[in-house]
């Protein structure tokens, strides 16, 4: 009994260590031997269609349009397309008040989900580059140019931008901000080998001719990079193409969002595994996503195998540390509205939240349920907060007049403050 428990315990610990430390290290090693060199050209100005997905976004769509109209890209080379998925509020009326030379509303009467909406929105577009965004994501002024400069390299088929969360004082927001910093590290390492695994749904771009219809219950930022890689093109990360988004605030919103993302990810891999882009990308998916998602179901196994082994001093120490970790997570849940700002509490809390959502998602997936509906987190659309974001972005955009290094410092300072 104890031998089996010890083997199971060590196996789970090994998986956790590999997911969070071993995989980045493996990428760094692979990058030493298989590094892809890509060129870029900031004078390259292909025609671009910025496609903004929207469903009942009256609270924020005006600010998104204003932000898009201020993008530093030739007006005659940029088309802004608002794809409205059966919106029943004032979203379409707000967009119509802006319709003009380079802004188009594609309003669909029935709600069919984000994937179906994007498929319909792309029809008839002949622009060189498609950029995908959401209504609650605000772009730095030079974001489009930073994305498309990479397409000057004919080997590049998809470019993934950097999402920066403007975190609030809740532990959910703080945890999500930290999570995305880790994701950005993985994107940088994967980009060295020309194979970023997934897009950032709020800011990524592909060549128009590489677009393939998105499956209804698969995320577009999961499927499209895979389709691009499968056609023999590189998928790269551009750190200077920046989008800002407000973090979720409530536990239930983040839990539901993570659960939905994981269910759609599992569905996507099952649908695309035969055309995923090669063995390297399958290795990446298993390491970066699949094993991480299975940590949720593994944690109870880790706890109870450790309990069986507490008669041994080493495992007793580990069991005590596990309990301390979960106690900190419980305290974090009680303080999750940000009364006390400390990583000692919000890191354990967010870790348990994410892995609890993963466990639920796997059970949902195995039970046969799928998530094709597009549900947004309402607290990321708060009007007052987004006005605050817009003010911050004006400061950031104004910093473009400074030197490159000073501009970057300005952005990083704002990110630290938020």
Buried (B, 14 or more C-beta within 10 A) or exposed (E): EEEEBBEBBEBBBEBBEBBEEBBBEBBEEBBEEEEBEBEBEEEBBBBBBBBBBBBBBBBBBBBBBEBBBEBBBEEEBBBBBBBBBBBEEBBBEBBEEBEEEBBBBBBBEEBBBBBBBBBBBBEEBEBBBBBBBBBBBBBBBBBBBBBBBBBBBEBBBBBBBBBBBBBBEBBBBBBBBBBBEEBBEBBBBBBBBBBBBBBBBBBBBBBBEBBBBBBBBBBBBBBBBBBBBBBEBBBBBBBBBBBBBBBBBBBEBBBBBBBBBBBBBBBBBEBBEEEBBEEBBBBBBBBBBBBBBBBBBBBEBBBEBBEBBEEEEEBEEBBEEBEEEBEBBEBBBEBBBBEEEEEEBBBBBBBBBBBBBBBBBBBBBEEEEBBBEBEBBEBBBBEEBBEBBBEBBEEBBEBBEEEEEEBBEBBEEBBEEB
